[in-house]
Amino acid sequence: MQLVHSPAELLSVLRKDQTGTPESLGLVPTMGALHAGHTELIRRARAENTRVVLSLFVNPLQFGPHEDFAAYPRDLAGDARIAEDAGVDILFAPPVSQMYSSGFASRVSVEGVSEGFDGASRPGHFTGVATVVLKLLNLVQPTRAYFGEKDWQQLAVVRRMVRDLNVPVEIVGVPTVRSALPHETGLALSSRNTYLSAEQRSRAAVLSRALRAAQALYAAGERRSKALLAAASAELASESGLTLDYLALVDGDMNEREWVDNEGVSAESLAEYRLLVAARLFGVRLIDNMPLISADALTAAL
């Protein structure tokens, strides 16, 4: 595995590796603090491409003034070991000065899908995400880029940006990896989980239980969004230390739905319906989402 720290060095390595033989290139953008969710992204990229580039960059543009940019976990040596073991060919880990030179003044804004939920709670966040992702896509020019579905709205923003700006890349969403530990079963893996103790992570699993409660009610025949979200809300209320940011049911365009209408809706569109939740627990902001409809239930519904 090659470790590079500047865009110029990255471009040099990519050009040097070109052999004239057709190949595919997979990009896995991350902010580091790698965990099993990231290794699943790498595994998928490794299986589908000739070479894999993993970027490791804590992007200041996507943090608000009172967020955790300074405290965000950083471990280049540990991340490099994980990346190499997982099969990464090139690890791109630039300092901020290499990504945003003096006088940097350009931003990418994606309207619509970026404006609610995390976009409302974290003003400017998705502009920062879209800007750095477009820079990485331009630098690497990958065949495919891999993003975890845990950040569902982020995935929607990136897909819309790529479509609208005709970026020649396939965006691949990879299902959320969840903890299988008995005391925290179902907890979505996240770099910010490192802020929590074992006991706190156990209590944070309430987010996934809440979403599963709504899934179960839908499977039992309920189609009203208000009732589905009430089931999730009741589960969240069992955790006294939790402060809810949002809880919603959205379609593939990030529009909130009042009713799950199976009639006249394609299987592909119905599969994009998502339950979203964001909450603060023990001073840490956590997000999660799940598809409303399992693959088996979707087949039965249609």
N, C-alpha and C positions, 0 to 999 in steps of 0.2 A: 504494500500500500504506500502511495506517495502522499505526503503531507505538504500542502502548499498554503501560502499565507497572503498572496496578492492576486488580483485579477490578471495582471500581466503574466505571473508565473503559472496560473491556471491555464490561460490560453496557450502558453508555450507547451505545457505538458499535453494538452489535448491535441495540439497540432502534431507534436512529435509522435504521438501514439497512432496517428492515422497511417494505415498500411495500404490503403487503396481497396481493401476488401470491405464490402458492405457490412456495417455493424450497427447495432442499436446501443443507445446510451440512456441509462436511467439516472434520474436526479432525485435525491431524497433531501429536501430542505428541512433543517432542524435548527433549534436554538441550543442544542446540546443537552446535558444532563440526561444522557440516553438511558432508556429502560426497555423493557420487553416490547412495548408498543413500537418503538423505533426499530428494534431489530426485526420486527415483523414487516415493516416497510422495506427494510434492506433486503430481507429474504425474498419478498415479492419482486423487488427490482432486480435482484440477482437472478431469479428464475426466468425473467422475461427479457433480459438485455445482455448484450455482450460485455459491457462495462458499466460500473456503478460509481457515480459521484455523490458523496454525501457532503452537504454544506453544514457548517457549525458556526452560527452567527447569532449572538444575542442582539437583536435589532432595536436600537433605541427609538426609532420612529414609531414603533407600535406600542410603546409604553406611555401612559399619561404622566403628568408631573408628580403625582402622589402614588404612583404604582411602584412595583418592586424591581425596577431595572437594576439598581445597584446590588440588591440582595439576591437576584436570580441565580440559581446554582450554576457554577462553572467548574468543570473538571476536564480540561483538555486531555491530559494524560490518560485518565480513565476512559473517556469517550473514544480516544484513539484506539485503545485496546479492544473495546467493544466493536468498533467499526471494522477493525482489521479481522477480528475473529468471525464477524458476520459476512465478510467477503467484499468489503468496499475496496475499490481500486484507487480512488483519489479522494482524499479528505481535504476539503477547502475550508480553512479556518482563519478568515481575515480579521484583522483589527478594525474597529470602527473607522479609523482614518483611511483605510484602503477602500471601504465601501462608500463612504461619504466624504469626499475631499472638501477642502476649504471652498466655500462659496456654493456648495450643493444647493440647488434651488428648485428641483423638479419633484413633483408628486403625482401619483396615479390615484385617481378617485373613481370608485365604482359605485354608481348610484343605485338606488332601489334595494338590492339584496343586502347592502351593507348598513342600512339606515336604522333598523330596529334591533332589539335584543342586545347583543354585545356592542353593536354599533352605537346604540343609544346610551348604554352604560359606560362605554369607554370611547368618548369622542376622539376621532382621529386614528383610532386603532387600526381599522381596516385600510385606511389610506397608507399607513405605514406597512401593513402586510402586503398590499398590492404593489407598492413601490419596490420593496426588497425582492419579492417573488419575480417581478418582471425583470429586475436587474439580473437575478440568478438565471432566469430562462435565457436572457440575451447572452450572458457570458458562456453558459454551458451548451446551449442549443441542444437540449436532450430530445430523444425520441419520446420519452415518457417521463412524467414527474409524479411523485407519489406523496399523498397527503393522508393523514389519519382522519377517519370519519368522526372522531371525538370532537374535533373542532368543525362541526357541521356547517356553521355559517361561514367560516373561513373558506371551506371547500367550495361553497356556493359562490363566494366572491371571486375566488381564483378561476373557477370555471367560467363565470360570466366575463371576466376580464380577458381570458384567453379567447373566448368566442368573439367578443366585441372587437378586439384588436387583431384578430386573425393571426394569433401566435401559433406557429406550426408545431404543436406538442399535444400529446394525449395526456390528460389529467386523470390519474387513477386514484380513486378513493379506496382506502383499505379499512375494513371493519375495526372498530374499537377493540383493543385488547383489555381484558378485565382481570382483576386479581382472582385467583382461585384459592387464596389462603382462607382457612375456615372463619377467621374473625373478621375478614373484610371481603367476603365473597361478593363479586359483582362490581366492586369499586373500579371505575375507569382509571387506567394507569395514566399518570400525569407527572411531569417533572415537578410540579408544585406540591405533589403528595409528600415530597421530602420535608416540607415545612411541618408536617403532622407527625405526632407520635403514633405508635401502634394502636393505642386505645382510640385516638382521634380518627385514625383511618377507618377503624371499625365502625365508628359512629357516622363517618362520612358516607359509608355504603348506603345510607338512607336515600341518597339521590337515586341510585339505581333501583332500589326497591320501590320507590315512588313511581318511576317510569314503568316498571313491570306491573304495578297495580293497574295503571291505565291500560296497558296492553291486554291484561287479563279481562278487564271489563269490556274492551272492544271485542275480544274473542268470544265473549258471552253474548254479544249481540248489540251492545250499546253503540250508538252512532252520533250522539250529541257530544260535541267537544266540551261543553260545560260540565257534563257528568263525568266524562273521562278525566278531565283535569281535576275535578273535585276528588276523585279517588286518589290521584297522585298527591294532591294537597293534604289530604287526611293523613297519608303516610309521612309526609314531610313534617307535619305538625307534631309527630311523635318525638322529634328531636328538638328539645327546648332551646338549644343554643344556636339554632339555624335562623339566619335572616335571608328570606327569599328575595332574589332580584327579579327573576321572571320564570314563568311556567307557561308553556304554550304548545299548541299543536299547529304545525305549519305544513304547507305543501312544498313542492320542489322549487318554487320561486320565492320561498320564505314569506308567503302570505299566510296570516292566521286564518284558520278554518273554524267555522261554527258548526259544521256538519260534515261527516265523512260520507260523501255520496259515491257509492260504487257504480251507479248507473251512468253509462256514457263516459266513464273515465278509463283510460288505457291502463293496462297492468303496470307499464313502466311509470306512469304518473302516480298511480296509487302507491307503488313501492317507495316513492320519494317522500311520502308523508312521514313527518318526524315529530316526536315528542321532545321538547327542549326544556332544560332547566338550568338555572344558574343561581347560586346561593353563596353566602359567606358563612363559614363555620370555623370557629377558633381563629378568627382573623384572616383566614385564607379564602380567596374567591375560587370556587370550584364550578365547573360546568360539566354537563353530561347530556346525552341525547340517545334515543333509541328509535328504530323504525316502529311505527304504530303497528304494522302488520308483518307477521313472520312470513317466510316464504310459503309454508304450508297453508297458512290462513289466507294468503293472497290468492293462491290457486283456487281455494275453495270459494272465496268471495266472488271470483270471476267465472 
